[in-house]
Amino acid sequence: MAGVGKKIWLINPAAMSPEYEVRIQTLKRAYYLEQYGYDVTIIGGSYMHNTTKNLLDDCNEPYIEKDYDGIKYIHVKNSSYKSNNLMRIYSMLEFYCRLWYYAKSFKSPDYVCAHSAIPFGVISFFISKKIKARLIVDVVDLWPESFVAYGLVKRTNMFVRLAYLAEHWLYKKAEILIFSMEGGKDYILEKNWSLEQGGGVDLKKVYYINNGVDLDDFEYNRVHYQLKDEDLENSEVFKIVYLGSIRLVNNLKRLLDAAKLLIDIKDIKFLIYGDGEEREELEKYCFENDITNVIFKQKWVELKYVPYILSCSSLNILNYMPSPLFRFGASQSKSFQYMASGKPICSNVEMNFCPINKYKLGVSKTFNNTEDYAKAIASFYLLPEIDYKEMCKRSKKAAYDYDYKKLTEKFIYLIDHKLN
């Protein structure tokens, strides 16, 4: 087998044990690397992100080693936190510093694949040097660019400027640089960081592997884990499903306003699954504005029930605040689950390198106003049945390009052909 005898650490401070994990890229990469003969260890924090669980709260150990059905984990002790505050920053710094200190306590790998996690992700370089491993940097989020893009901090902020310096430095040091968004090279060029621009980052080591979906898991869960829900089971209704976080960045008020404009179409219903700091306010908004065609469902949906919910929909919604970040593309995990459900997708933001437009799976567009958004949603309801079914087929077919097994094969190719 390709990876026999080769050891890999997947370092992700937010990686959680499988029972809590919702961002499954690291877990699935580990699983399929194991299938190809690699010896993989996931290294994450002891605090389970967005929960109240810390695996090392009741002991003084700096880390624990676990085996979850053949997937090896090291949980490094880090502090719990409740939101994106200073405590979360401290917790991440704590994770990397403790991992650096104890790195030689574990069996050294041949390769380290580390989430960039700027600025503290730079410590992963020193970890790789300490244990004499080859360094792969995995860029899942553009930090600090995303904070600047959403107006949370100014580009001139001293901490932000230092974070950009750390990001640039880490990108130069990485032996392979993997972006989950397709415009990673464009981002480097825009920053004037490439070798040709005098910035020291070799574009030949920059690659793109997006998030994805495990199609075997998706189909198994769709069949075996079903919810009793009269709204989902109602075949007489055109069900428009949003599933995900309900925060400022998700801009769900725009979706609710569009729903209100469609309230006279009695067999259209909007089903909202998820939670966040804006949910309570938006529920109140619907009540006060008599938006009766929107139903807020479960706040927390176990991952195994997601395939059934999405497969029962008529249209799945991606809804965000417009952001300049989308010029580099995007790789939202749920968009690939949407594809696997075999249903059309409507997105209220336009993205470069957009699979919705590439595969003709629906609409991805920044709408000028709520009326245009409502018309776009209604267009799926009005679509001739033959056209609707063809779009569903394209969605299901497109998902095969984003199957985690196929994505892991791309990752293995980089190791075998670019690092050996």
C-alpha positions in Angstrom: 0.0 0.0 0.0 1.1 3.6 -0.7 1.7 4.7 2.8 3.0 1.6 4.6 5.5 2.7 7.2 4.8 6.4 6.8 3.6 8.4 9.9 1.6 11.6 9.7 0.4 14.0 12.4 -2.7 16.0 11.5 -2.5 19.1 13.8 -5.8 20.9 14.3 -6.4 22.7 17.6 -10.2 22.5 17.0 -10.2 18.8 16.2 -12.6 17.0 18.4 -13.3 13.4 19.3 -15.6 11.7 16.7 -18.7 11.9 18.9 -18.5 15.7 19.1 -17.0 16.4 15.7 -19.0 18.5 13.2 -16.1 19.8 11.0 -15.1 16.4 9.7 -12.3 17.2 7.2 -9.5 16.2 9.6 -11.3 13.1 10.8 -12.1 11.9 7.2 -8.6 12.6 6.0 -7.2 10.5 8.8 -9.6 7.7 8.1 -8.8 7.4 4.4 -5.1 7.9 4.9 -5.3 4.9 7.3 -7.1 2.9 4.5 -4.1 3.6 2.3 -1.6 2.3 4.8 -0.5 5.5 6.6 0.0 5.6 10.4 -2.0 8.7 11.3 -2.5 10.6 14.6 -4.9 13.5 15.0 -3.6 16.1 17.5 -6.2 18.5 18.8 -7.1 20.3 22.0 -8.8 18.8 25.0 -11.6 21.4 24.8 -14.4 20.3 22.5 -15.2 23.5 20.6 -18.8 24.9 21.0 -19.6 22.5 23.8 -19.1 22.5 27.6 -16.9 19.4 27.5 -13.1 19.5 28.3 -11.6 16.0 28.3 -8.9 17.1 30.8 -10.9 19.3 33.2 -10.6 16.7 36.0 -7.0 15.7 35.8 -3.5 17.3 35.8 -2.2 15.5 32.8 -0.8 17.7 30.0 -2.3 15.4 27.3 -4.2 12.1 26.8 -3.8 9.6 24.0 -7.0 7.9 22.7 -8.0 5.4 20.1 -11.5 5.9 18.6 -12.3 2.9 16.4 -8.8 2.7 15.0 -8.2 6.5 14.6 -5.5 7.6 17.0 -5.8 11.0 18.8 -3.7 13.0 21.1 -5.7 15.6 23.1 -3.4 18.4 24.3 -4.7 20.2 27.4 -6.1 23.6 26.6 -8.5 25.9 28.4 -12.2 26.0 27.8 -13.8 29.2 26.4 -17.3 30.4 25.7 -16.9 32.7 22.7 -14.5 34.3 20.3 -12.8 36.3 23.0 -9.4 36.6 24.6 -9.8 33.3 26.3 -10.1 31.5 23.0 -6.8 33.2 21.8 -5.1 32.1 25.0 -6.5 28.6 24.6 -5.0 28.3 21.1 -1.6 29.6 22.2 -1.7 27.2 25.2 -2.3 24.3 22.8 0.6 25.0 20.5 3.1 25.8 23.2 2.2 22.7 25.1 2.4 20.6 22.0 5.8 22.0 21.2 7.0 21.2 24.7 5.8 17.6 24.7 6.3 16.8 20.9 9.2 14.5 21.6 7.2 12.5 24.0 5.3 10.9 21.1 6.5 8.7 18.2 7.8 11.1 15.7 6.1 11.3 12.3 7.5 11.6 8.8 5.1 14.4 8.0 3.2 17.1 9.9 0.1 18.5 8.3 -1.0 21.5 10.4 -3.9 23.9 10.1 -2.5 27.4 9.5 -4.4 28.9 12.5 -2.7 32.2 12.2 -0.9 33.6 14.2 -0.1 30.8 16.6 0.0 28.2 13.8 3.6 29.4 13.1 4.6 27.2 16.1 3.8 24.2 14.0 7.0 25.0 12.0 9.1 24.8 15.1 7.3 21.6 16.1 8.1 20.0 12.8 11.8 21.1 13.1 12.0 19.7 16.6 10.8 16.3 15.5 12.5 16.4 12.1 9.3 16.1 10.1 8.3 17.5 6.7 5.8 20.4 7.0 2.5 20.7 5.2 0.4 23.7 6.0 -3.4 23.4 5.5 -5.2 26.7 5.0 -8.8 26.2 5.9 -9.6 29.8 6.9 -7.9 33.0 5.8 -6.8 34.5 9.1 -6.6 37.5 9.7 -8.0 38.4 6.3 -11.5 37.2 7.2 -11.6 39.4 10.3 -10.7 42.4 8.2 -13.2 41.5 5.4 -16.1 41.4 7.9 -15.1 44.7 9.5 -14.2 43.2 12.9 -10.8 44.8 12.9 -9.0 47.3 10.8 -6.2 46.3 8.5 -3.9 48.8 10.2 -4.4 47.3 13.6 -1.0 46.4 15.1 -2.1 42.8 16.0 -3.5 42.3 12.5 -0.3 43.5 10.9 1.7 41.1 13.0 -0.7 38.3 12.1 -0.2 39.0 8.4 3.6 38.9 8.9 3.2 35.5 10.7 1.0 34.2 7.9 3.5 35.3 5.2 6.4 33.7 7.2 4.6 30.4 7.7 3.6 30.2 4.0 7.3 30.6 3.0 8.4 27.9 5.5 5.8 25.3 4.4 7.0 22.6 2.1 3.5 22.2 0.7 0.8 24.8 1.1 -2.8 23.5 0.7 -5.7 25.9 0.4 -9.3 24.8 0.8 -10.5 27.7 -1.4 -9.5 27.5 -5.1 -8.2 31.1 -5.2 -5.3 30.5 -2.8 -2.7 31.5 -5.5 -4.7 34.6 -6.2 -4.6 35.5 -2.5 -0.8 35.2 -2.4 -0.4 37.2 -5.6 -2.7 39.9 -4.2 -0.5 40.1 -1.1 2.7 40.3 -3.3 4.0 37.3 -1.5 5.1 35.2 -4.5 8.7 34.5 -5.4 8.3 36.5 -8.6 7.1 39.5 -6.6 10.0 39.2 -4.1 7.8 37.7 -1.4 9.4 34.3 -1.1 6.4 32.0 -1.5 6.9 29.6 -4.3 3.6 29.2 -6.2 4.7 25.7 -7.3 4.2 24.4 -3.8 0.6 25.9 -3.6 -2.3 23.5 -4.1 -6.0 23.3 -3.7 -8.0 20.6 -1.9 -11.4 21.7 -0.8 -13.7 20.4 2.0 -16.0 17.6 0.9 -18.5 14.9 1.9 -18.2 11.2 2.7 -20.7 9.8 0.2 -20.7 6.3 1.9 -21.5 7.8 5.3 -24.0 10.2 3.8 -26.0 7.4 2.1 -25.9 5.2 5.1 -27.0 7.9 7.5 -29.8 9.0 5.1 -31.3 5.5 5.2 -30.7 4.6 8.9 -31.1 7.9 10.8 -34.4 9.5 10.0 -36.4 12.1 12.0 -40.1 12.0 12.7 -41.1 15.5 11.5 -44.4 16.3 9.9 -42.9 19.3 8.0 -40.1 17.2 6.5 -42.5 14.4 5.6 -45.1 16.6 4.0 -44.9 15.9 0.2 -47.5 18.5 -0.6 -45.1 21.3 0.4 -42.1 22.8 -1.4 -39.6 22.8 1.5 -36.8 25.3 1.5 -34.1 24.3 4.1 -31.4 26.3 5.7 -29.1 24.3 8.0 -26.2 25.8 9.9 -25.1 28.6 12.2 -27.4 31.6 12.8 -25.0 34.4 13.3 -24.4 37.9 11.9 -22.2 36.5 9.1 -25.1 34.2 8.0 -27.3 37.2 7.3 -30.5 35.2 7.8 -32.7 38.3 8.2 -32.4 38.7 4.4 -33.7 35.2 3.9 -36.7 35.8 6.3 -37.5 39.0 4.4 -37.5 37.1 1.1 -39.8 34.4 2.8 -42.2 37.1 3.7 -42.6 38.2 0.1 -43.5 34.6 -0.8 -46.1 34.2 2.0 -49.0 34.1 -0.4 -47.7 30.9 -2.0 -49.3 28.6 0.5 -47.3 25.4 -0.3 -43.9 27.0 0.2 -42.4 26.6 3.7 -38.9 27.6 5.0 -37.4 25.3 7.6 -34.5 26.7 9.6 -32.2 24.3 11.4 -29.4 25.6 13.6 -28.4 27.9 16.4 -26.4 31.0 17.1 -26.5 34.4 18.8 -29.1 35.7 16.4 -31.6 32.9 16.5 -33.8 34.3 19.4 -33.9 37.7 17.8 -34.9 36.3 14.4 -37.6 34.1 15.9 -39.0 37.2 17.5 -38.7 39.1 14.2 -40.8 36.4 12.5 -43.5 36.6 15.2 -43.7 40.4 15.2 -43.8 40.6 11.4 -46.3 37.7 10.9 -43.8 35.7 8.8 -45.8 32.4 9.2 -44.1 30.5 6.4 -40.9 30.2 8.3 -40.5 27.4 10.9 -37.5 27.3 13.3 -36.6 23.7 13.9 -34.0 22.0 16.1 -31.2 24.1 17.4 -28.7 21.3 17.3 -28.8 18.5 14.7 -26.6 15.5 15.1 -24.5 15.0 12.0 -26.0 11.6 11.3 -29.4 13.2 10.8 -28.3 15.9 8.3 -28.5 13.7 5.2 -32.1 12.8 5.9 -33.1 16.5 6.5 -31.4 17.7 3.3 -32.7 14.8 1.2 -36.3 15.7 2.3 -35.9 19.3 1.2 -36.9 20.7 -2.2 -34.3 23.4 -2.2 -31.3 24.0 0.0 -30.1 27.5 1.0 -26.6 28.9 1.4 -27.1 32.3 3.0 -24.3 34.7 3.9 -23.3 38.4 4.3 -21.6 39.5 1.1 -17.9 39.5 1.6 -14.8 40.4 -0.5 -13.4 37.0 0.8 -15.6 35.2 -1.8 -13.3 36.5 -4.6 -11.0 33.7 -3.6 -13.8 31.1 -3.6 -15.2 29.2 -0.7 -15.4 25.7 0.6 -18.3 25.4 3.0 -18.7 21.8 4.2 -22.5 22.0 4.1 -22.5 23.0 0.4 -21.1 19.5 -0.4 -23.7 17.9 1.8 -26.2 19.9 -0.1 -24.9 18.4 -3.4 -25.0 14.8 -2.0 -28.6 15.3 -1.1 -29.4 15.6 -4.8 -31.4 18.8 -4.5 -30.8 22.3 -6.0 -28.9 25.0 -4.2 -29.7 28.7 -3.9 -26.9 30.9 -2.6 -27.4 34.7 -2.0 -23.7 35.4 -2.6 -21.7 35.2 -5.8 -18.3 33.4 -5.4 -15.4 33.0 -7.7 -14.7 29.3 -8.6 -18.3 28.5 -7.6 -19.3 24.8 -8.0 -23.0 25.8 -8.0 -22.5 27.7 -11.3 -19.8 25.4 -12.6 -22.1 22.3 -12.4 -25.3 24.2 -12.9 -26.8 23.2 -9.6 -28.9 26.2 -9.0 -28.2 29.9 -8.4 -25.3 31.7 -6.8 -25.7 35.4 -7.0 -25.4 38.5 -4.9 -28.9 40.0 -5.2 -29.5 43.7 -5.4 -32.5 43.6 -3.2 -34.9 41.3 -1.3 -37.4 41.1 -4.2 -34.8 39.7 -6.5 -33.8 37.1 -3.9 -37.4 36.1 -3.4 -37.9 35.8 -7.2 -34.8 33.5 -7.4 -36.2 31.2 -4.7 -39.6 31.1 -6.3 -38.0 30.2 -9.7 -37.1 26.8 -8.3 -40.7 26.3 -7.2 -41.9 27.2 -10.7 -39.3 25.2 -12.6 -40.8 22.5 -14.9 -40.5 19.1 -13.4 -38.2 17.7 -16.0 -35.8 20.6 -15.5 -36.0 20.3 -11.8 -35.2 16.6 -11.9 -32.2 17.2 -14.2 -30.8 19.7 -11.8 -31.2 17.2 -8.9 -29.3 14.6 -11.0 -26.5 17.1 -11.6 -26.2 17.9 -7.9 -25.9 14.3 -7.0 -23.3 13.7 -9.7 -21.2 16.7 -8.8 -20.9 15.4 -5.2 -18.6 12.6 -6.5 -15.9 15.1 -7.3 -15.9 16.1 -3.6 -16.0 12.7 -2.0 -13.5 12.6 0.9 -11.9 9.4 -0.4 -11.1 11.2 -3.7 -9.9 14.3 -1.9 -7.5 12.2 0.2 -6.1 10.6 -2.9 -5.1 14.1 -4.0 -3.5 14.6 -0.7 -1.5 11.4 -1.0 -0.4 12.3 -4.5 1.2 15.5 -3.1 3.0 13.5 -0.4 4.3 10.9 -2.8 5.2 13.1 -5.7 6.1 16.5 -4.2 7.9 15.5 -0.9 9.7 12.4 -2.1 
